[in-house]
Amino acid sequence: MKRINVFINGFGRIGRALMRRLLEDDRFEIVGINDIYRREQFAYLLQFDSVYGRLRYGVEQKNDRIMVADRIIPLFNEEKVESKALYDLDIDILFQCTGIHLTCRANQPFLDSGVKKIIVSAPPLDDMPMFIGSINDDQYQGERIVSAASCSANAIAPVLKLLNEYAGVEAAGVSMIHSYTAEQKLLDVLVNTSELLRCRSASSNILPLSSSATVTVEKLLPQLDGRIQTHSIRVPVPAGTLYDFSMQLIQSIHAEDLNKIFEHAAHNEYKELLAVTENVLASSDIIGDLHGITIEKKRTVNVGGKFVRLMGWQDNEVGYVSQMIKLALRLMEMKN
């Protein structure tokens, strides 16, 4: 079977987490990486990671190549790599991990340069279609530019879709107790933002911040439009997110029955997207987990007949890129 040729544009936290996962998957061939920082940092930051530890493969960089896991991968160092001739690389999927190419128009030059399909690792700023495997990927019609939504949407959407199917969701509030991210600052500094808390130190504070997850999930699950509210509470840990769901349901459902629904889905239609655990977890326990969300059974409770609370965990980097890979396989099922 021919490997799927992939190119990673943007080698930050998500790009490198994706690279680590792709190195373990023989279905993919990494044909190029692009970012604008110094090339020796490509190899260094791939091999050594403060969250995930040292890569089990040796990594060597020479000029415009990186050698890792018996692979020789071309490196690009271009602000506009799409202006180069990418045809020779025969790219099936370009993973757009820059965080700045968030519209179809911004991604069109990559298609013009020979890329077959593009997956954007963030919610779009236009009407670019968004897909999550097992949630709405059955609606994929061969679009060449798609978004994998956000890490948070990949955790929230499966829970809300299941509950709405079995009991109906009247209203849902989701608190995302989220690790700090790369755009936050270590110390209090001036930042070009209207949200003042983004000026504050990520390492010293718990910071309730706005989130795009509400809009993103409502686009994925339009049947719940106007019934979802989310917010992101950033905390001083480098990875791992806890999702705290408070939901008013239309029909009563017992917590034990709800957990059975999750367990059945985890072994069937939501396999690889959702998991269920008997354990009680700390944030470090979820590091390296590949699922979109892992539900803690012991945290699922009824507060009155139709009001339920539950909690789930996600590695917001590895869990997210694992769902991006799943989406890439779905896109390649349709060759047009």
N, C-alpha and C positions, 0 to 999 in steps of 0.2 A: 504494500500500500504506500502510495506517495505521501511523503510528509507535507504538512501544511506550512508554507513559507510565511513567517511572521516578521514584522519589523516593529521595533519599539521606539516611538518618538517621544522623548521625555524620560530621563533616567533618574527621577527623584524617588521618593518613598514607594509610590505605586509601581513605577517602572522597574525598580530593582526587585520588589517583591514578586512582580510578574515574571521577571527573568529567572529568579530562583525556582519558581514553580515550573516554568517551561523547560528548564534544564532536566527536570525529573520526568518529563512526558515525551515519550518517543514519537508521538503523533505530530510533533511540531519541529520545524527547523528554523532557528533564529538566523535570519539573513542580514540583519543590520540593527544598529542602535544609534540613536542621535540625541545629543544634548549639547549645550553651549559651554559647559565648564571644561576645565583642563582634562585631557584624555587620561592622564595617569590616575585621576580620581575615579574614572569609570571602574577600573580594576580594583582599586583600594576599597571603595565603598560597596562593591559587590562582594568582595571577600570578607570584609569585616563589618559587622552590624551590631550596634549596641543593644538591640532588642532581640534579634534572632540568632545572634552568635556568628561564629566563623563558618563560612561556606565549606562544605565538606570536600570540595574540589580545590585544587590549586588554581590560581588565576595569574596570568601573565599578560602584560600589555606591551606591544612593540609597535611603535609608530601608529598606524591607523588600523591595527588589528588587536583583538583580545583573544587569548587562548584559554579555554576553560572546558573541562569535561570532554576532552578530545574533540572539541569544536574550535574552529577558527572563525571569528565573527568580525565583520567589518565595522569600524567605528566612524561615525560622522560627527562633525563639530560645526554645525551650520544653523544659523537662525532660520533660514529658509531652505531646509533640506529638500523640500518639494521642488525647488528650482533646479535641482540636479536631476540627471537622468536616472530614474529608479527602475526603468524598464528591465535592465539586465538582472535585477534582483528577483524578478518574477514574484512580487509580493502578493500573497493571497489575502492576508489580514494585516492591516496596520493598526497597532494599538496606540491610540492617541492619548498619551499620558502627560502632556505638557500642562494641562489645566487652562490653556488659553485658546485653543481651537475648539470653540464651543458652539459653532453654528455650521450649518451645511455649507454656506458660502466659504467659510474659512477653511474647510476641509476639501473643497472641490479641487484645488490645485494638486492635491495628492492623487486623486483619481486621474487627473489629467496627466500625471507623471507615471501612470501605469499600475497604480495600486488597485486591486480588485474591490476590496471592502475595508471599511474603517469602523473600529469600535472606539468610542470616546469614553474615557474613564471619569465622567462627571455628568451631571444633569445639563442639558443644553440650554442655550439662551434663545432658541427659536423653536420651530415646530419639528425639529429632528425627532424621529421616532425613538422611543425608549423601550427596552426589552429586558426582562428578567426571566431566566429559564424556569419553567414550570408555572410561572405567573401569567405571562401574556405572550410568550414566544410562539404560541400557536397562531398568532396574528401576523407573524413575519411574512412579508410578501416579496422578499428579495431585495429590499432596500440596500443600497450600497454604503450608506453612512448611517450608523445607529449609535445610540448612547446606551451604556450599561447602567444608567441611572446613577445612584450614589450608594456608598456602603450602607448608609442608614436605610435607604429604601429597600435594599436587598434583605435587610433584617425585618423591617416593619411589614412590608407587603405580604409575605406568606402568612403571618399571624392574622392580620386583618382579613385577608381573603378567606382563610379557613373559617374564622369565627362568623363572618358574614354569611357564608354558605350554610353553616349548620344552625346558627341561632339568630343571625341578623345583628348588625352593629348599628345602634342608634347614635352613639357618640363615643369617640375614642381619644384619650389623651395619652401621649407617649413622651416620657422624659428620657432623653439619651444622656446617660452619664458617660461622657466621651473623653478619651485621652486627648491630650493637647496635640496640635498638628503643626506642620512645618511653618505655616504662615504666622503663627503666634510668636510672641516675643518673650525672651527670658527675663527681661527687666522692663519696668515701666518706661515707655518711649512714646514719642509723637508718631502717630500713624494716620495715614490719609483715609479716614473712615468716619462715618457719622455715628457708628456704634461705639460709644466711649469705652466700654469695657474691653474692647480689642486693643486698647492702649496699655492694658495692665499685664503684669508678669504672669506668664503661664505656669511658671515653676513655683509660684508663691500663693496662688489663689485658686478658689473655686469660682468659675466665671459662667453665669447664665447668659448664653448668647442666642441670637436668632438662628433659625435653621431653615433651609430650603426643603426639608424633608416633607413638610405638609403638602406643598404644591406638587412635588415629585410623585408622592404616593397617590395623590388624587388623580394625577394624569394616568398612572398605571392602573388605578382602580376607580374609574369614573363613577361607578355605582355608589361610592362613598364620598363623593364631592360634597363639601360643606360639613362633614361629620368628623373630621380629623383635626387635631391640634398637636403640634410637636414643639419641643424646644430642646436645645443642646446645652448641657451643663458640662463645661470643660473642667477636667480635674488634672492634678499634677502626676499623671502616669504617662509613659510613652506609647502605650498601645493597649487595646482592649476597650470594649464599650459594653455597658450594661443598659438594657432597654427595659424600662419600667412602664407597663401598660395598665391603664385604668379605663375600663370600658363598661358602658351601659348597653346591655343587649336587648333585643326586641323580645326574645324568648328566654325563659329560664333554662340554665344548663348547669349541672353540678360540676364542681372542679375535677372530680375523678373522671367524669365522662369527657370533659374537655381535654384532659391529658391523654385519654385513649385516642381521641381524634388526632392529636399531635403525633402520637406514636405510630398510628396507622399511616399518616401522611409521610412521616419520616422514612418509612420502609417501602413506600409506594410512590405516589405522584410527586412528592417533594424530596425524594432521595437526593442526597448531596447538597440540598438547599437548606433543609431544616433537620435538626437533631434534637433529641430529648435525653436528659441525664437525670439519674437518681441522686447525683452528688450535689453538695452545696459548694459553689465555686468562689474563688477570689479572681481578680482581674488577670493575674499572671497565669492562672490555670488555662485560660482560653488562648494563650499565645500559640500560634501555629495551627489552630483549628481551621479546617477548610470550609465549614458551613457558613451559610448566610446568617443563621442564628441557631443557638442551642438553648432550648427551653429548660429551666430548672423546674422539675415536677413539684418539688416541695414548696415552691413559691406561688403556685397557682391556688388561689383562694376565692371563695364567694364572700361578698359583703352584701348580704341581702340576696334575693332570688335572681335578679337580673344584672347585678353589678359584680364584675369580676376583676381581679388583679392578677397579673402574672409577670414574670421576669425572664429575660433571655440574654445571652451573652454573644458577642461577636469579636473575632479578631478583625478589626476594621481595615486591615491591610491584606493579610493573607486570605481571610475569608472572602473579601471583595474580589481580589484578582482571581481566585478560584472560580467564582461565578462568571467573571469575564471570559475565562477559558471555556467554560461550559457554553457560554453564548457564542463564542467563536466557532465551536463545533457545530452548533445549530445553524449558523449562517452558512457554513461550508456544505451543509446538506443540500442547500439550494445554490447551484452554481451560476445562476444568471447574474 
